[in-house]
Each structure stands twice: as structure tokens, then as C-alpha cells.
Amino acid sequence: MNIDFDKNSDGLIPAIIQDATTKKVLMLGYMNQEAFDKTQETKKVTFFSRTKNRLWTKGEESGNFLNLESIKNDCDNDTLLVMVNPVGPTCHTGTDTCWKEENTSSFGFLTELEAIIKDRKDNPENKDSYVASLYRKGINKVAQKVGEEAVEVVIEAKDNDDKLFLDESADLLFHYLILLQAKGFTLKDIEEVLKNRH
């Protein structure tokens, strides 16, 4: 790995710290060659602390280490992306990240969709909502819809119409998210099962 520690006069380059599992950005620190080498050697992320003017291993006092998974440098060779498995909160204030957000998995738009579905479940009186109407009909109807959509996906998989296959796949996933909420679960629960199997 070619890293340009000489680009800045102080020999420091930014190190962006990202959770290897959740992909959340946890913090930003700075490394010099010595900090980089120590991180590689110990597999515990070490920075050069500008306030302490010395090497500082995250967690050396708190025990909240950042266990190294991998390091990549950017296209200019002057910034590092450090993937870690954090032990405890990352920020000195006690929060998961230095941006005061929880370090939880996000599935992008699917996480937003889950939140909308949960709102419809929690507010079934919404007469204009298809999801709320399904919840009013009960778990059997919700499960039946998942079964119907699954059969339609199988049928479309055997044909050559990609658009219909993707449309039916989206319908299946949508109704499955509704069923998960009906049973009190989320994609995070499914992710945990898959991770444990892996």
C-alpha cells in the first residue's frame, strides 16, 4: 500500500473509521507512519493525537478498542478508510459514533419502507392505506398475501419477462416486510439469523 504521509507538513493523514458490519462512519482521526504501523501490528486502531502530541490507541484507557478489519487508501494516497469492529461506544462522550447516532444497520430505502409499514401497523385506522387495511384483516390475510406473491415470483421466474419478474419480486419483498412487522420482527432480526448461519 502506497500512502503519502509527506503530503502534509506534519506527516499526518486523515483516517476515516467505519464499522465493518453496519457501515456507519464512527469517527475521524489522524495517522502518521508510526500510528499506521502500530495499527497493522497490534490490530487495534492507533492514531497520532494532535492534542496529546503522541501515539494514542483508541480504547487504551476506556477499553473501547477499535479492532482492525481492513485498511484502504484513497485515489490520492492521502486518506485512509479503516474498517473496524468496535468494542463499546466510539465517541469519548459515550455515544456509538462521534455524530451521536446509533451504530445500527441500515438497509437504505428498505429501512425507510420498514418505518412507513410500522407506522401503518401502529395506525390501522388510516382508511386510505393499503398496508393498514391488510393489518385490519389480520395475520392470516397478511401471510396469505406473501404466499400469493411468492407463487407469482416463481411463475415469472420461469418466463423471460424481466420487468414482470422484478415487479413480482418487489411485491413479494414488500408483503414480506409487512408480515415481518405483523410478527414483531424487522430485517435486522433476519440479518442476525443469516450472520449466525454464516
N, C-alpha and C positions, 0 to 999 in steps of 0.2 A: 504494500500500500504506500503510495507516494503522497505524503502530507507536507504542505508548505507552511511549516512553523515560522519561517522567516518573513512571511508576507507582512506581518505587523511587527513593529519595532520591539514590542515587549515579548515576542515569541509565543503569544497566546492565540489560540483559535477557538471559536465557539463550538460547544458540544451540546447538541440538542438531545435531550433524554426522552425516550419514548418507551412506553410499556410494550413489551413484546407480545402480550396477549390481547390487551384491549385496544392497542394502537393509540392511546391517549398520549399527548405530549405532557410530560410530568414537570420538566424544569429545563433551564438553560444554565450551563456552566462554562468554564473555560479550561482548556488543557494546554500544557506545553508538552514538549517531547518527554520529559520525565514523568509527568502525570499519565500520559498515554501509555508509556512503557509499563508503569506500575499497574495500570488498569488491566493491561494484557496479561501481566504476570500473575496477579492475585485474583483476577476475575471479579473484583469489586471496583466499582467506578470511583476513580480518584481524579480530583480537579486540582488546578492551581488556584488557591484562594487569593484574590486580589486584596481582600481586607486583612487576612492573616499573613499575607506575603509568604506562603509556604504551601506545600502539598497538603491536600485535605481529602481523606477518603470519606465519602458520604456514608454516615452511619457510625463513624468511629466513636462518637460519644453516645448517640441515641440508640444504636443497634439497628437503625432503619437503613440497612445497606441497599445498594442497587447492584444486584447480581448481574454480571455481564452475560448477554446472549450473543451480540454481534456488534461490530462497528463498521460503518461505511463512510467514505468521504464523498464530498460533492464534486461536481464537474470542474470546479476551480481548485480543488485540493486544499481548501482553506476553511472548511466547516465539516464537522463530524455529526453523523446520526448514530446515536448509541442506543441499541435496543437492550432493555433490561427486564429483569423480574424483580420488582421492588419488594422489600421486606418492610411492611408498615407504611405509614404516610411518608410522602416525599418532602413536602414543604416543612420548613422549620416552625411554621405556625401550627402544624399538626393536621393540615388538610392533605388529601390524596395528591393534589397537584399544586403547583405554585399559582394556578389560576382559580383556585378554590372551587373546583368542580370534582365530582365523584369520579373515581377511576373505574368506570364500568364499561362493559362492552356496548358498542353502538353498531347497529346493523343498517346505518344510513336511513334511507327512506322507510325501510321496514319498521324501524324503531318508531318513526313518526306515525306510521299507519297503526302500529300497536296502540299508541297513545289515543288515537282517534277511536279505535274499536273499543278500548277500555272506557272511554267517555260515553260511547253509545250504550255500552252494557250498564254503566252506572246511572244512566239517564234514559231508561227504556220508554219513558212517556213521549219521547220525540216521535211524533206521528209521521214525519217525512223521512225518517231514517230507515233504510232497508235493514241495516245491522240491528237497530233497536227492535224492528219488527220480528227479526229472527229470534232474538233473545226472548221476546214476549211469548213466542211459540214453544220455547223450552228446549232442553238439551237434545231430545230425540230429533227434533227438526233440524237443529244445527248439525248434528252428526250425520243425518241423512243427506244434507246438502254436500258435506265433504265427500261422502260415498258417491253421490251422483257426479260430482266434479272429477273425482278420481277415475271413474269409468270413462268419462268424456276425454280425459287426457290419454288414457290407454287407446281409445278408438282413434284419436287424432294422431297418435304416435305411429300408427300403422299406415297412415296415409302420407302424402308428400306435400301437404299444405302447411308450410312452416308458420304462417301467420295464425292459422286456426290452432295449431299445436301450442304456440306461445300464449294465445288468448285463453285457451282452456287451462294451461299451466298457471297463468296468473289468477284465474278464477279459483283453482284448487288451493293455491297458496293463501289467497285472501280468505277463503272459507275455513282453511286450517287455522289461520290466526284467530278467527272468530271462535273456533272450537277450543283452542288453547285457552283463551280468555274465559270462556264459559267454564272450563275445568279449573280455573285459577292459576294457570301457568303462562309463561312467556317464552319467547325464543331463547332467552338466557338459560332457562331450565333445560331446553333441548340441547343447547350448546354444551352445557355441563355433562350431560349424558354422553354426547359424542366425544368430548375430550377424555372422559374416563375410559371409554372404549378404546380410544386411540392409544 
